[in-house]
Amino acid sequence: MIKMFAKTMENNRIKKTYKCYFEEDFQIDHFFDYVKAICEHFDSPTPVILAKHIRDYIIFGTVTFTKDDFVEKVFYEKLVIESYKSA
């Protein structure tokens, strides 16, 4: 099971948060689907996902998307997605 914690940020303050769960084990080729589901929750466009985004998530457990990563206009400065480990 994959657990992700996402937050939108504006002026270094958290605006919205979302914890999401996916029943499958993490698969690199489904990373876009995970991000898309999170963006749909925030009613936001999906960012362009580059190899560096996937690498950052796999190595560091977190990835940050800025306004420059989106083709369409977004209502926040950053979208941060982290792997979420519950106790």
C-alpha positions in Angstrom: 0.0 0.0 0.0 1.2 3.5 -0.9 0.5 6.3 1.5 1.2 9.9 0.4 0.8 13.2 2.1 0.3 16.2 -0.1 0.2 19.9 0.7 -0.2 23.1 -1.2 1.9 26.1 -0.1 1.7 29.8 -0.5 4.3 32.2 1.0 5.8 29.3 2.9 2.5 28.5 4.6 0.4 25.4 4.2 -2.9 26.2 2.5 -4.4 22.7 2.0 -3.4 19.1 2.9 -4.5 15.7 1.8 -3.6 12.2 2.8 -4.1 9.6 0.1 -3.8 5.9 -0.1 -3.3 3.5 -3.0 -3.9 -0.2 -2.6 -1.0 -1.2 -4.9 2.7 -1.3 -4.2 4.7 1.7 -5.6 5.3 1.4 -9.3 7.4 4.0 -11.1 5.2 3.9 -14.3 2.1 4.7 -12.1 3.7 7.9 -10.6 1.7 10.1 -12.9 -1.5 8.5 -11.8 -0.7 9.1 -8.1 0.1 12.8 -8.8 -3.0 13.1 -11.0 -5.3 11.7 -8.2 -3.8 14.2 -5.7 -4.2 17.1 -8.1 -7.8 16.1 -8.8 -8.5 16.3 -5.0 -7.1 19.8 -5.0 -9.1 20.7 -8.2 -5.8 21.6 -9.8 -4.1 20.8 -13.1 -1.5 18.0 -13.2 2.1 19.1 -13.4 4.6 18.0 -16.0 6.5 15.1 -14.4 10.2 14.9 -15.2 12.7 12.2 -14.3 14.0 14.4 -11.5 10.6 14.4 -9.8 10.4 10.7 -9.8 14.0 10.4 -8.6 13.5 12.8 -5.8 10.4 10.9 -4.6 12.2 7.6 -4.7 15.5 8.7 -3.1 14.2 11.4 -0.6 10.6 10.4 -0.1 9.4 13.9 -1.1 8.9 15.8 -4.3 8.1 19.5 -4.9 6.3 20.9 -7.9 6.5 24.7 -8.4 4.4 26.9 -10.6 7.0 26.4 -13.4 6.1 22.7 -13.5 2.5 23.4 -14.5 1.3 24.3 -18.0 -1.9 25.8 -16.7 -2.3 28.4 -13.9 -2.4 27.1 -10.3 -3.6 28.8 -7.2 -0.5 28.0 -5.1 3.3 28.4 -5.2 4.3 24.8 -4.5 2.7 21.3 -4.3 4.7 19.1 -2.0 4.1 15.3 -2.0 5.7 13.2 0.7 5.6 9.5 1.4 3.5 9.0 4.5 4.4 6.5 7.1 1.8 5.9 9.8 2.7 4.3 13.2 
